Amino acid sequence: MNARLIALDWGTSNLRASLLGEGGRVLETRAAAGGVMAVPEQRFEAALSALAGDWIQAHRCPLVASGMIGSRQGWREAPYVECPAALARVAASLVRVELAGGPTLHIVPGLACIGPDGQDDVMRGEETQLWGAALAPGSCCVLPGTHAKWAWMGEGGTVRAFQTFMTGELYAVLVQHSILGRLMQQGHARPQAFEQGVELGLSEHANATHVIFAARTAGLMGRITPEGLPDFLSGLLIGIEIGSATRHAAPASVAVLGDEALSARYETALSLAGIGHRRVRSDATTRGQWLVAQAAGLVDADARGAT
Amino acid sequence: MNARLIALDWGTSNLRASLLGEGGRVLETRAAAGGVMAVPEQRFEAALSALAGDWIQAHRCPLVASGMIGSRQGWREAPYVECPAALARVAASLVRVELAGGPTLHIVPGLACIGPDGQDDVMRGEETQLWGAALAPGSCCVLPGTHAKWAWMGEGGTVRAFQTFMTGELYAVLVQHSILGRLMQQGHARPQAFEQGVELGLSEHANATHVIFAARTAGLMGRITPEGLPDFLSGLLIGIEIGSATRHAAPASVAVLGDEALSARYETALSLAGIGHRRVRSDATTRGQWLVAQAAGLVDADARGAT
């Protein structure tokens, strides 16, 4: 089967490459620790060649890259597209990088959004996943992670608005560098401690910088075991996130788009919040990259659709 | 003038010793990096001797210690006294440690409190400062710091309730270990960026784990300079704290008890929140230690009072 597109999911830590055939079908995938912050001296072309030089030589097909590679610290800056953002507008704003030997790399711009608080918010990479997820107008979608994103979709596949929550990074820095980590013992999952954390985070989301201290005091007082404290804090932070993101209007259902373990945590927490949820197809990233390439005319529209 | 009491403010990082005379007057002070976490192999008696062995020898007066020295990681655990907590009850619960050579060290227990969210909260050392601050019944007092405390006073000098906010530690770990520190440049104070952060934190306190991300995006978008970002984040976190602590009932005025620079920040932020404030006398710690010793009968009641 002929390769039609090399799709790159190029984030802060990792570079994932997928070779896509007709209709966006995934032919082969590869990954390396070649993320934007991991490539020495910003030698991005060398990192790309090392991972997928043979594909580029053999197939001479276009390349599309989404993620932090389009940031100021990346290969070439792709200015943010403002929300509400339609796929067609993003596809018309791809930033071209000519590679040695002929083919062109097309960098997908991220999105910017001014929230109800008047602050800017930004995403890079998640917009492509959102398009790949084929969400209905009016949908709400959460993408758990280091910087979790909540996105609200508008008509015609536009991303209407989104908000970032520092949940994953907060968890990491609090466990590794704050007093909350001191009493913790890492080990097996403690689902009950997680659920206690979620309930507390949901009800006390408006008091976040106080209530996280419960991950110390509950340990001091013996209410949560040292083995339960990591999950208690995880639940607390996810509960705070869900309570905050849905405080003005709780959606009937939230689409969850992320890796298996983290998505399962969010689904448990959403259930405790009385909010429905459904999992988004796991190929949302490559599907989104294919749709961007299609909208930009880099690959033929395919009436049969993907899969 | 005769020494009557050796008062130790023995925290996590530092050990501060004050020699007190009649009426609690401060005769001399000393400090060392001999905090609970800084003393090798919990050799607390050696650390005390190194700093104040000559005082102990020369004056043979009682010693009172407040702070983390009474924690499980300290010299001897002094179990928490539950709120509402009166000075007399705490004075009756001092934990005695007999020192080599005769004199006795009396460790002041910390306080515990179950909040409206059903979670335990704890303090060690601040309770002694609160008593030294001579706050009126119904007062609200904030003690800024690594773990900022808000305390509400009841009748007869009791500590009715309190809440911890992880403001100081959050600031430190976010600046040093999170993506928020990446764009920052430390330098001179930027009062305007601080005030912008406070306003945002006050209005968006219920969305804390989202709104702190503004300390990245405001930098990315050039709305706050790299030199302004540290103060912007400081303002954000203090605004979130004040917004959260006063969300159910804003006090007319808050007493501020802490070091000069941090207290000034809180006073600016309280003014922006429309809340009055007054500074607590700077000798609250030694004054509180003296009052505890007096209530425990370790020193004579002094009709003249201290200064």
Interface residues (C-beta under 8 A of the other chain):
Chain A: R72 A112 D117 Q119 D120 D121 V122 H147 Q163 T164 F165 M166 T167 E169 L170 V173 L174 Q176 H177 S178 I179 L200 S203 E204 H205 A206 N207 A208 T209 H210 V211 I212 F213 A214 T217 A218 L220 M221 R223 L237 I240 E241 S244 A245 R247
Chain B: R72 A112 D117 Q119 D120 D121 V122 H147 Q163 T164 F165 M166 T167 E169 L170 V173 L174 Q176 H177 S178 I179 L200 S203 E204 H205 A206 N207 A208 T209 H210 V211 I212 F213 A214 T217 A218 L220 M221 R223 L237 I240 E241 S244 A245 R247
